Amino acid sequence: TGALYAKLIAERQARTYIPDTLILTEIGFALDFQKRGGYAEYHSPEHAAYKPSQKSKPEGFWTWDNQIMAGIAYNPNNVPAAEAPKKWEDLLDPKWRGKMVWTSVPVQGGPWGFFYLILDSMGQQAGMEYLTKLSAQKIVNYPANARTVLDQVIAGAYPIGLMLPNSQVEYSKAQGAPIRWVAPDPAMALIDTMSLIRNAPHPNAGRLYIDFVAS
């Protein structure tokens, strides 16, 4: 998403308008694009079925088009189900030291989002105490996206992956991959936003596409 967003901003600075619609997997980018005046207002009739928190009101700039959850994934060939971490505090067990991995890419579904989740749910003091203890566990920072990190867990390179999306885990599990997903409480919700872009070359086609996806 970061590379896509940077490309989009560069195009717009050059007054080159290519896409009609925009789907972003990081709410931070969506809000930044809104500040830049990049969205065109569009109130799809399908948006009536969405909750107020799932759409930009009253502007009509964006709405959710997807929600997935980021949690803990493990390889059952390496981690028995009974021993798999069930909550974030379980990650502090010394036996997991050096055996956990997550993406080093600065995205919501990674360390950045995790830090926010912990500090928001535990509070500043307790959250920082937890993160300090967790740092001693030597989580491996893998320089790739979450899908690639998940593939490493499936391959057995690492027993446990953190902040991995349930949708990708369940897809791989259905294909017979040795992978399971745990939803700790709380888990991080990852939101995709969909919108019509200002100065879109085909705005009516963009509106029809938004109607279709939102339906």
C-alpha positions in Angstrom: 0.0 0.0 0.0 2.8 2.4 0.8 4.4 2.0 -2.7 1.0 2.4 -4.3 0.1 5.5 -2.3 3.5 7.1 -3.1 2.9 6.4 -6.8 -0.6 7.9 -6.7 0.6 11.1 -5.0 3.5 11.5 -7.5 1.0 11.2 -10.4 -1.3 13.7 -8.9 1.5 16.2 -8.3 2.3 15.8 -12.0 -1.4 16.4 -12.8 -1.7 12.9 -14.2 -5.0 11.3 -13.4 -5.1 7.6 -14.1 -7.4 5.7 -11.7 -11.1 6.3 -11.2 -11.4 4.6 -7.8 -9.1 3.9 -4.9 -9.0 1.1 -2.4 -6.5 1.6 0.4 -5.6 -1.0 3.0 -4.3 1.6 5.5 -6.8 4.0 7.1 -3.9 6.4 7.7 -3.3 6.8 4.0 -7.1 7.2 3.4 -7.2 10.1 5.9 -4.1 11.7 4.5 -5.6 11.6 1.0 -8.7 13.2 2.3 -6.6 16.0 3.8 -5.0 16.5 0.4 -8.4 16.9 -1.2 -8.0 13.8 -3.4 -11.5 12.4 -3.0 -14.6 13.2 -5.0 -17.9 13.2 -3.1 -20.2 10.3 -3.9 -23.1 9.0 -1.9 -23.8 5.5 -3.2 -27.4 4.2 -2.6 -25.7 1.1 -1.3 -24.1 3.0 1.5 -27.4 3.2 3.4 -26.8 -0.3 4.6 -23.5 0.7 6.2 -23.0 1.8 9.8 -22.0 5.4 10.4 -18.6 4.3 11.5 -18.1 2.5 8.3 -18.3 5.5 6.0 -17.2 9.1 5.7 -20.1 11.3 6.6 -21.4 13.8 5.7 -18.8 14.1 2.9 -19.3 10.7 1.3 -15.6 10.4 0.5 -15.1 6.7 1.4 -16.6 3.6 2.8 -15.3 0.3 4.1 -15.1 -2.4 1.4 -13.4 -5.0 3.6 -12.5 -5.8 7.1 -10.0 -8.5 8.3 -8.5 -9.2 11.7 -4.8 -9.4 12.5 -3.8 -11.9 15.2 -1.5 -14.9 15.9 -0.8 -17.6 13.4 1.1 -20.8 14.2 2.3 -23.9 12.4 0.7 -27.0 14.0 3.6 -29.1 12.9 5.8 -27.1 15.2 3.4 -25.9 17.9 0.8 -28.2 19.5 -2.6 -26.6 19.6 -2.7 -26.9 23.4 0.6 -24.9 23.7 -0.2 -22.2 21.1 -0.4 -18.7 22.4 -4.0 -17.7 23.0 -3.5 -14.1 24.3 -0.8 -11.5 23.9 0.5 -12.1 27.4 1.3 -15.7 26.3 4.0 -14.4 23.9 6.1 -13.6 27.0 6.8 -17.3 27.6 10.6 -17.8 27.4 10.1 -20.8 25.1 9.0 -18.5 22.3 12.2 -16.4 22.4 13.5 -16.0 18.9 10.8 -18.1 17.4 8.3 -15.4 16.5 8.2 -13.3 13.3 6.3 -10.4 11.9 6.7 -7.9 9.1 9.1 -5.0 9.5 7.1 -3.0 7.0 5.6 0.1 8.8 1.9 -0.7 8.3 -1.2 -1.0 10.5 -1.1 -4.8 10.2 2.4 -4.9 11.7 4.5 -3.7 14.6 3.1 -0.1 14.4 -0.5 -1.3 14.7 0.5 -3.8 17.4 2.1 -1.1 19.5 -1.0 1.1 19.2 -3.2 -1.9 20.1 -1.2 -2.7 23.2 -0.9 0.9 24.5 -4.6 1.6 23.8 -5.9 -1.6 25.5 -3.5 -1.9 28.4 -2.9 1.8 29.0 0.4 3.7 28.7 2.2 2.4 31.8 1.1 -1.3 31.7 1.5 -1.3 27.9 5.0 0.0 28.0 5.9 -2.6 30.7 4.5 -5.3 28.5 6.3 -4.1 25.3 9.6 -3.8 27.3 9.3 -7.5 28.3 8.2 -8.5 24.8 11.4 -6.9 23.3 13.4 -9.4 25.2 11.7 -12.2 23.2 13.7 -11.2 20.1 10.8 -11.2 17.6 12.3 -11.5 14.1 11.6 -8.5 11.8 11.0 -9.9 8.3 11.4 -7.3 5.5 8.4 -8.3 3.5 4.6 -8.1 3.6 2.3 -10.1 5.9 1.6 -12.7 3.1 5.3 -13.5 2.8 5.7 -13.7 6.5 2.8 -16.1 6.6 4.4 -18.3 4.0 7.5 -18.4 6.2 5.4 -19.8 9.1 3.7 -22.3 6.8 7.2 -23.4 5.5 8.3 -24.0 9.1 11.0 -21.4 9.2 9.3 -19.8 12.2 6.7 -21.5 14.5 4.7 -18.4 15.2 3.7 -15.3 13.2 2.3 -12.2 14.7 -0.2 -9.7 13.3 -1.2 -12.0 10.4 -4.6 -11.7 8.7 -7.2 -14.3 9.4 -8.4 -14.2 5.8 -5.0 -15.3 4.4 -4.6 -17.9 7.1 -8.0 -19.4 6.4 -7.4 -19.4 2.7 -4.1 -21.2 3.1 -5.6 -23.6 5.6 -8.3 -24.5 3.1 -5.6 -25.4 0.6 -4.1 -27.9 3.0 -1.3 -25.7 4.4 -0.2 -26.4 8.0 -1.4 -23.1 9.6 -3.8 -22.1 12.3 -5.0 -18.7 13.5 -5.8 -17.4 17.0 -7.8 -14.3 17.8 -6.4 -12.8 20.9 -8.5 -10.3 22.8 -8.2 -7.6 21.6 -7.3 -8.2 18.0 -6.5 -5.6 15.4 -9.1 -4.8 12.8 -7.6 -3.9 9.4 -9.9 -1.8 7.2 -9.9 -1.2 3.5 -11.5 2.0 2.3 -13.0 2.5 -1.2 -13.6 5.9 -2.8 -14.1 7.9 -6.0 -11.0 10.0 -6.9 -11.3 13.7 -7.7 -10.5 14.4 -11.4 -11.1 10.7 -12.2 -11.0 10.2 -16.0 -14.2 8.0 -15.9 -16.1 9.2 -12.9 -19.4 7.5 -13.9 -17.7 4.1 -14.3 -16.1 4.7 -10.9 -19.5 5.3 -9.3 -20.9 2.1 -10.9 -17.9 0.1 -9.6 -18.4 1.5 -6.1 -22.1 0.6 -6.3 -21.2 -2.9 -7.3 -18.6 -3.6 -4.6 -20.6 -1.9 -1.9 -23.6 -4.0 -2.7 
